[in-house]
Amino acid sequence: MLALDVADAEAVFAQAVTAGAAIRQPVADMFWGDRHGQLEDPFGHRWNIAQHLRDVPHDEVIAAAAQAFS
């Protein structure tokens, strides 16, 4: 899996889809403060595309993760 931190996740995601990537997880705002999505390129490589939106205190990330995965 490859990960990219970019300035505009929507634009990079759209460009990759236009180039033949398949959407594995649509771009969405995540509880840890990033806008994030996952693609699979035509060669089978998975890409995480992320754009940092805001800093989230560690205790809030832990609480949100517990809620999301319960």
N, C-alpha and C positions, 0 to 999 in steps of 0.2 A: 504494500500500500504506500502510495506517495501522498504527501500533504503539501499544499500550497497556501500560504497566507498572502492574500491579495488586497488591493485597495477597493475593488469592486467585484464582489463575489457573483452578482447577477450577470455582469458582462462576461466574466471569464467562463461561467457555467454555460451561458448561451453560445459563446464561441466554440466551446468544446462539443456541445450537442450538435451544432451546425457541422462540425468536422467529423461527426460520426460516433461520438460517445453516447452511451446509454445511461439514462438516469437511474441510479440505485436508490438515492434518497434526495428528494427535492430540496432546494435551498430554503432554509427557514431560520428564524431566530432561535438560538439555543439558550438554555438556562445558565450556561457558563459565560455568556456575554458575547458570543460570536454569532455571525450569520454563517451557516454551514450547510453544505450539501455533499453528496458523493456520486461520482460518475465511474463508469467502466469504459475504458477506451477499446477500440476495435481489436487490440492485441490481448485483451483480458486483464490489463492493469487497472487497479482501482485507484481513484484519486479523491482525496478529501480537499475540498475547496472551502477556505474559511476567510472571513473578513471580521476583524475585531471591531466590535461596536462599543463595548463599555467594560470597565473593570467591575467585577463582582466580588464582594468579600467572600473569603474562603468558607465561612460558616453558612452563608446563603447558598453557595454552590453545593455544599454537603446536604443541606436541607432539601434543596430542589432535586438533587439526584435521588435522594431517598424517596421522595414523593413520586418522581418519574418512574422509578423502577420497582415500586411496591405493588 
